[in-house]
Amino acid sequence: MLTADRLRKVILDQAYRAQEGHIGSALSIAEIVTVLYREILRGETGDPRRDRLVLSKGHAALAVYGALHLMGRITVAELSRYCSDGSTMGVHAQHGVPGVEFTTGSLGQGLTFGCGCALAARLRDESWRTYVICSDAECDEGSTWEAAMLAAQHRLGNLWAVIDYNRQQAMGGTDGIISLGDLRARWQAFGWEAVEVDGHSEDELRHALSAAPAHPDLPHVVVANTVFGKGVDFMTGQLRWHYATMTTEEHALAISQLRKRQ
């Protein structure tokens, strides 16, 4: 069964086994990914009418791989090949993994993919919806705002963006690099219907992603306030966990802290 803390355990276990980083970025979207896969996304892998999910912050791919595993779409044997030689499960999301729609990791590109999916649904007169998980750092990039303008221009009401607003970037805090200020107001200024939620509250995320929109013909954005490294005390808000790998002792401590949360 998929729960946010079970997903966090998968993230920690596989990151430790593979000795790969990007742990804090994956932990911060655990509730977002859990609610989307468990309650929002319609249709199974391969169904042409399925909803699409684009992980624009592709370096957090382990969160998606873990969710697909806990939903029964990736076997434990497949998951255990994460970052192994010859595996399609790279540290960034890769098309070819069952359930992964696009290869991502070149930041600032995912919303453009989402616009293409949403436009394709309209041209085919289909009802599928497209969801894009973006990092706050991607809101520094012009390509994101160009896509945002296109979505508003074409009134892509079948498109949702979820911003992982953890206020952490690869080189430091978001506010110290390029402050985004009132991010909800910025998206509204670009013509989107925008709401702001606690990104670790499943109830708030569920409501924001499933409630009938006030303006159904506008694209929708959920600004999700999150905590980098959520669930593990010594990773919380610590920049090194964008890159660092865990020692045996750190992994054991992280797992013990998760167990105390359950």
MOVENHU-V554488 format. One record per pair of residues at least 4 apart in sequence whose C-alpha atoms are under 7 Angstrom apart, sorted by the first residue. I is the first residue (numbers start at 0). GAP is how many residues later the second one is. Records with the same first field share a line. If there is no record, write none. Layout:
I=GAP  GAP
This chain:
0=69  70
1=4  5  32  36  65  68  69
2=4  31
3=4  26  27  30
4=4  253
5=4
6=4  23  56  59  60
7=4  19  22
8=4  246
9=4  56
10=4  51  52  55
11=4
12=4
13=4
14=4  5  6
15=4  229  230  235
17=64  65
18=226  227
19=225
20=220  221  222  223  224
21=4  37  38  219  220  221
22=4  218  219
23=4  204  205  211  217  218
24=35  203  204  217
25=4  34  36  37
26=201  202  203
27=198  199  200  201  202
28=4  135
29=4  33
30=4  168  169  171
31=4  167  173
32=4  31
33=4  33
34=4  5  167  171
35=4  5
36=4
39=170
40=10
41=8  9
42=4  6  7  8
43=6
44=53  54
48=79
49=78
50=77  78  79
51=49  77  78  79
52=48  77  78  79
53=47  48  56  60  77  78  79
54=49  55  77  78  79
55=48  49  51  53  54  55  76  77  78
56=48  50  76  77  78
57=34  35  46  47
58=32  33  34  46
59=32
60=4  30  31  32
61=4
62=4
63=4
64=4
65=4
66=4
67=4  5  6
68=4  5  6  7  10
73=4  5
74=4
75=4
76=4
80=6  8
81=5  7  8
82=4  6  7  8
87=6  8  9
88=5  8
89=4
91=12  13
92=10  11  12
93=6  8  9  10
94=5  6  7  8
95=4
103=6
106=31
107=30  33  35  36
108=4  34  35
109=4  22
110=4  21  33  36
111=4  35
112=4
113=4  16  17  18
114=4  32  36
115=4
116=4  13
117=4  11  12  38  40  41
118=4
119=4
120=4  5  6  7
121=4
128=29  30
129=28  29  30
130=28  29  30
131=28  29  30
132=28  29  30
133=4  27  28  29  30
134=28  29  30
135=27  28  29  31
136=32  37
137=6
138=5
139=38
141=4
142=4
143=4
144=4
145=4
146=4
147=4  42
148=4  41
149=4
150=4  5  68
151=4  39  40  66  67
154=62  63  64
155=61  62  63
156=59  60  61  62  63
157=61
158=60  61
159=59  60  61
160=59  60  61
161=59  60  61  62
162=59  60  61
163=59  60  61  62
164=58  59  60  61
165=59  60  61  62
166=6  7  8
167=4  5  6  60
168=4  5
169=72
171=67
172=4
173=4  5
174=4  5
181=4
182=4
183=4  10  11  12  39
184=4
185=4
186=4  5  7
187=4  5  6
191=26  27  28  29
192=22  25  26  27  28
193=26  27  28
194=26  27  28
195=26  27  28
196=7  8  26  27  28
197=6  26  27  28
198=6  25  26  27
199=26
200=4
201=4
202=4
203=4
204=4
205=4
206=4
207=14
226=9  10
227=8  9
228=6  7  8
229=6
230=27
231=4  22  25  26
234=6
239=4
245=4  5
246=4
247=4
248=4
249=4
250=4
251=4
252=4
253=4
254=4
255=4
256=4
257=4
